[in-house]
Amino acid sequence: MQEEVQEGHRPGLRDPIQVAHEFLENYLNLKGKRSQPIQTLDDGKKIITFNLDNGKMIELRLIQPLGNDKRGIWAVEAYRYIN
């Protein structure tokens, strides 16, 4: 996927918010609205929290698998539901 982005395809993979939304909709079949500012961890990972349409909350942790820079793609590393 990184090669596709470098060739000019799928530029949205460089945007952690877009990656998070696509993950919610395409892999978990959920819709949500971002509820908190993006949290950036010391290791460069990002935490994005969403309020879901069903009243629950979900937290996604995103990484840049090939290193932290503006050219790298983002991917969801893990997610968890929050009470």
Long-range contacts (C-beta under 8 A, 24 or more apart in sequence): 1-73, 2-65, 2-66, 2-72, 2-73, 5-71, 5-73, 6-71, 13-73, 13-74, 14-70, 14-71, 14-72, 14-73, 14-74, 15-74, 16-46, 16-48, 16-62, 16-74, 17-48, 19-62, 19-73, 19-74, 19-75, 19-76, 20-48, 20-50, 20-60, 20-62, 20-76, 23-60, 23-76, 23-79, 24-50, 24-58, 24-60, 27-76, 28-58, 28-79, 30-54, 30-58, 32-58, 44-68, 45-77, 46-74, 49-82, 56-81, 56-82, 57-81, 57-82, 57-83, 58-82
